[in-house]
Every structure is written in structure tokens, then in C-alpha cells.
């Protein structure tokens, strides 16, 4: 016999409050992890250290260092390739760090959040 109410399949208001508390705790953990990632830097190089990229784990480039020996006005394409390779390597390092920090919180969905 249906007695009415809005349990919504959660078994009553107490369980809903517990779910809301858990959701809020998860949001707080996510925010703290995102702040940690924004403060964490990774460094990647290409060309045997000729180009170095420093990037925060919130995907902001902080610094690009180019060894003057690699600057050749007749081969700008090589320099462009080295910069691109260093940035791509930095992005891979950022993804690893994101998974390390966010994975335990999100159950492996860290790169998606």
C-alpha cells in the first residue's frame, strides 16, 4: 500500500541528507585538489634540453627556455618542432599528475574533471 511521500528511492530524508553531505565533502576535496594542481609545476624538455617548458598542472605555461645554440634563422621549423615537442611532453606530465592527484577522489575520472 502506497503511503505517499517523496523518498525518491533513497529510503527517506536521512539518507538524502547523508548523500548531500557526501557530495559536499567530495566538492571540497575536488576544490583542494584543483588548487594543489594549480600550484604544481612540471618541466619537460626536447632536443636534449635545447628547449624547456615549465607548465602548471592547470595547463598554464609558466616559462619557455630556448638554448641560443638551437636558434638558426635558416631552420625556424626545427625550433618550432622542438617547442611543440616540449609542450606536448609537458601536457603528458600534467595528465599524469592530474591522475595522481584527482584519481583517488574521482575514481579514475581525474582527467575529465
C-alpha positions as CSV (number, residue, x, y, z in Angstrom):
1,X,0.0,0.0,0.0
2,X,1.4,3.4,-1.0
3,X,1.6,5.9,1.9
4,X,2.8,8.9,-0.1
5,X,5.9,11.0,0.5
6,X,8.9,11.9,-1.6
7,X,11.5,9.4,-0.7
8,X,12.7,9.3,-4.3
9,X,14.1,5.8,-3.8
10,X,16.6,6.9,-1.2
11,X,14.7,5.5,1.8
12,X,13.8,8.8,3.4
13,X,15.2,12.2,4.3
14,X,18.0,11.0,6.5
15,X,19.7,9.2,3.6
16,X,19.3,12.2,1.3
17,X,21.0,14.4,3.9
18,X,23.8,11.9,4.1
19,X,24.2,11.9,0.3
20,X,24.2,15.7,0.2
21,X,26.9,15.8,2.9
22,X,29.0,13.3,0.9
23,X,28.6,15.3,-2.2
24,X,29.7,18.5,-0.4
25,X,32.7,16.7,1.0
26,X,33.6,15.5,-2.4
27,X,33.3,19.0,-3.8
28,X,35.6,20.3,-1.1
29,X,38.2,17.6,-1.9
30,X,38.0,18.4,-5.6
31,X,38.5,22.1,-4.9
32,X,41.5,21.4,-2.7
33,X,43.0,19.0,-5.3
34,X,42.4,21.6,-8.1
35,X,44.2,24.3,-6.0
36,X,47.1,21.9,-5.4
37,X,47.3,21.2,-9.2
38,X,47.3,24.9,-10.0
39,X,50.4,25.3,-7.7
40,X,52.2,22.2,-9.1
41,X,54.7,22.7,-11.9
42,X,56.0,20.2,-14.4
43,X,59.1,20.6,-16.6
44,X,59.6,19.0,-20.0
45,X,62.5,19.3,-22.5
46,X,63.1,18.4,-26.1
47,X,66.1,18.3,-28.3
48,X,68.3,17.0,-25.5
49,X,67.5,20.0,-23.3
50,X,67.6,22.6,-26.1
51,X,64.0,23.7,-25.3
52,X,62.4,23.5,-21.8
53,X,58.8,24.2,-21.0
54,X,57.5,24.7,-17.4
55,X,53.8,24.3,-17.0
56,X,51.4,24.2,-14.1
57,X,49.1,21.3,-13.7
58,X,46.1,23.5,-14.6
59,X,47.7,23.7,-18.0
60,X,49.2,27.2,-17.9
61,X,52.7,27.7,-19.5
62,X,54.9,29.5,-17.0
63,X,58.1,29.5,-18.8
64,X,59.8,28.5,-22.1
65,X,63.6,28.4,-22.2
66,X,65.4,28.1,-25.5
67,X,69.1,27.4,-25.7
68,X,70.6,30.0,-28.1
69,X,72.5,27.3,-29.9
70,X,69.3,25.9,-31.4
71,X,68.2,29.3,-32.8
72,X,69.0,29.2,-36.5
73,X,67.3,31.8,-38.8
74,X,67.6,29.3,-41.7
75,X,65.9,26.5,-39.7
76,X,63.0,28.0,-37.8
77,X,60.9,24.9,-38.5
78,X,63.2,22.8,-36.3
79,X,62.8,25.3,-33.4
80,X,59.1,25.2,-33.8
81,X,59.1,21.4,-33.7
82,X,61.3,21.4,-30.6
83,X,58.9,23.9,-28.8
84,X,55.9,21.8,-29.8
85,X,57.5,18.6,-28.6
86,X,58.4,20.1,-25.3
87,X,54.8,21.5,-24.8
88,X,53.4,18.1,-25.7
89,X,55.7,16.3,-23.2
90,X,54.7,18.8,-20.5
91,X,51.0,18.1,-21.3
92,X,51.6,14.4,-20.8
93,X,53.3,15.1,-17.5
94,X,50.4,17.3,-16.4
95,X,47.9,14.5,-17.2
96,X,49.9,12.0,-15.1
97,X,50.0,14.5,-12.2
98,X,46.3,15.2,-12.6
99,X,45.5,11.5,-12.5
100,X,47.8,11.0,-9.4
101,X,46.0,13.8,-7.5
102,X,42.4,13.5,-8.8
103,X,42.2,9.7,-9.3
104,X,41.7,8.8,-5.7
105,X,38.9,11.4,-5.4
106,X,37.1,10.8,-8.7
107,X,37.7,7.1,-9.1
108,X,39.8,7.4,-12.2
109,X,37.9,10.2,-13.9
110,X,40.5,12.9,-12.9
111,X,41.4,13.9,-16.4
112,X,37.7,14.5,-17.2
113,X,37.0,16.9,-14.3
